[in-house]
Amino acid sequence: MESLQEILSRKKFTPPKESQSVKDYIQRRYQSSCSVTVRKNDVTVSVSNSALAGSLQLEKQKIIKACGIKGKLIIRTGR
């Protein structure tokens, strides 16, 4: 019988499409990195400073449309 470790080692985990598209958008537009958490009903973006978070808040609808986010977009400061 196979162990759980053997089964999971064969599984290829890929990040959700929304995660990578949000990271690319922020990197391309603001030359800054971020961390993205995708849950069932929302996408949470954590950025390093409040100035960037404020700018992203102003572009929230544009980001949702450009990145194809289905649920709610939450923008946080801090990693």
Stockholm file with secondary structure:
# STOCKHOLM 1.0

chainA/1-79         MESLQEILSRKKFTPPKESQSVKDYIQRRYQSSCSVTVRKNDVTVSVSNSALAGSLQLEKQKIIKACGIKGKLIIRTGR
#=GR chainA/1-79 SS CCCHHHHHHHCCCCCCHHHHHHHHHHHHHHSCCCEEEECSSEEEEEESCHHHHHHHHHTHHHHHHHHTCCSEEEEEECC
#=GC SS_cons        CCCHHHHHHHCCCCCCHHHHHHHHHHHHHHSCCCEEEECSSEEEEEESCHHHHHHHHHTHHHHHHHHTCCSEEEEEECC
//
